[in-house]
Amino acid sequence: MTDAMQLLKVPTEAFEIRPIGVVRTGFEEVRDCPMSGRRNPATSRIELAPEYHGALQNIELASHLWVLYWLHKSDRTARIRQARGSQVARGVFASRAPNRPNPIGLSAVQLLNHSDGVLTISGLDCIDGTPVVDLKPVVPQEDARPEATIGW
């Protein structure tokens, strides 16, 4: 544990995140991915491990899902990044960059269909084979923040 972590009393024990499934997008490399899921109207699939199929009960009640995934090919040492097409450098915590200390990706996707543990979705922006760590329904009245702004 670093001195700073001790000073802040931050728990530093490791914890484990286990994938629940995998993404099938057809994108082979990070450079092939759209800049955001909203820019990708193509359909993709999320294939869940069989032990999680029961956890999909009534998933169709949600039109959209939050997909949390592990960006397994990311640079975890990155702290500053320059956005594509931008001259402004930002810290990774002030960006949506995939390169970050804990490379957790987040996308709101539209649920088109599900059958036998496979979700057909649109709006995902990661490479084929990306591990999925969680799914949550988008709850519009909770997730929408009309007052939110960004200075990009």
Stockholm file with secondary structure:
# STOCKHOLM 1.0

chainA/1-152         MTDAMQLLKVPTEAFEIRPIGVVRTGFEEVRDCPMSGRRNPATSRIELAPEYHGALQNIELASHLWVLYWLHKSDRTARIRQARGSQVARGVFASRAPNRPNPIGLSAVQLLNHSDGVLTISGLDCIDGTPVVDLKPVVPQEDARPEATIGW
#=GR chainA/1-152 SS CCHHHHHHTCCCCCCCCCCCEEEECCCCSGGGSCSSGGGCCSEEEEEECGGGGGGGTTGGGCSEEEEEEECTTSCTTCCEEECTTCCCEEEGGGSCCSCSSSCEEEEEEEEEEEETTEEEEECCCSCTTCEEEEEEECCHHHHCCTTCCCCC
#=GC SS_cons         CCHHHHHHTCCCCCCCCCCCEEEECCCCSGGGSCSSGGGCCSEEEEEECGGGGGGGTTGGGCSEEEEEEECTTSCTTCCEEECTTCCCEEEGGGSCCSCSSSCEEEEEEEEEEEETTEEEEECCCSCTTCEEEEEEECCHHHHCCTTCCCCC
//
